[in-house]
Amino acid sequence: MDGTGAAARFSWPNGVAVDGSGNVFVADTNNTTIRKVTPSGVVTTLAGTAGILGSADGTGAAARFGYPQGVAVDGSGNVFVADSGNSTIRKITPSGVVTTLAGTAGSSGSADGTGAAASFSHPRGVAVDGSGNVFVADSLDNTIRKITPSGVVTTLAGMAGDPESVAVDGSGNVFVAVAGNSTIQKITPSGVVTTLAGTAGSSGSADGTGAAALFNEPWGVAVDGSGNVFVADSGNNAIRKISTSGVVTTIVGVAAPASAGNFPGPLPASILFPDGVAFDPSTGKLYITLADAVMVAVLPN
């Protein structure tokens, strides 16, 4: 349901992104829609119709999605969507016109190519760089894919352990939240993969540096202009921060599976199963998607 603030309703929102004007875009997964939240909290449906599954290009409510999970927005206000259930990547213009950028609905696979000739398997996360290249966490293919503005799809890197989301910094480095092995990975523009934080196969809840830190099913990832990485550490009910030197701290939530409930208030507050995270460089705010809500965390300077 659209509305303002608490009057709006979501159903398991997942990916979240912020544009240059402070508008927040949300993949409202179980409603099969893409929602827009203005800086004043007014929620509208940008594309799709709540509760109606499908795969159709079109404008606004005429478009159809299949459980979209990831969103990203470029400098021109175009929104890119990981349409997971359809195994496609969609594009929405600021006026709500939806087209399919790459992949073919109902044809999952792992093929590079251009436009409909490419295939994905349950893509869950997307990010876009300053040149308009789109990066995709192709979850069931265990790969990170790159799509040029003209729709040419290539495979940037393999990724063991179920990549869930991606973020890209100003230098073209791609950061990946890998839920299956509880790590955060970094991929350079030339495709070199390293582990930024966590240890593959060792889940838990510990702050620390690099491999000494532990995560539990990290789901969402974002990066700020200084290169700090923010992680929606879903299994730990927390948002973690990784500094440019690899130091991991917990900034929202208590980072423990026993914590329960979404209780806004002074940080660290309490959150439950965060899915997505986005950073707004103009305000320093973090936007977090949870089971039925979008929350904002105002970080200290």
Secondary structure as UniProt FT lines:
FT   STRAND          3..4
FT   HELIX           5..7
FT   STRAND          13..18
FT   TURN            20..21
FT   STRAND          24..28
FT   HELIX           29..31
FT   STRAND          33..37
FT   TURN            39..40
FT   STRAND          42..47
FT   TURN            50..51
FT   STRAND          58..59
FT   HELIX           60..62
FT   STRAND          64..65
FT   STRAND          70..73
FT   TURN            75..76
FT   STRAND          79..83
FT   HELIX           84..86
FT   STRAND          88..92
FT   TURN            94..95
FT   STRAND          97..102
FT   TURN            105..106
FT   STRAND          113..114
FT   HELIX           115..117
FT   STRAND          123..128
FT   TURN            130..131
FT   STRAND          134..138
FT   HELIX           139..141
FT   STRAND          143..147
FT   TURN            149..150
FT   STRAND          152..158
FT   STRAND          163..168
FT   TURN            170..171
FT   STRAND          174..178
FT   HELIX           179..181
FT   STRAND          183..187
FT   TURN            189..190
FT   STRAND          193..197
FT   TURN            200..201
FT   STRAND          208..209
FT   HELIX           210..212
FT   STRAND          218..223
FT   TURN            225..226
FT   STRAND          229..233
FT   HELIX           234..236
FT   STRAND          238..242
FT   TURN            244..245
FT   STRAND          247..253
FT   TURN            257..258
FT   TURN            267..268
FT   STRAND          276..280
FT   TURN            281..284
FT   STRAND          285..289
FT   STRAND          294..298
//
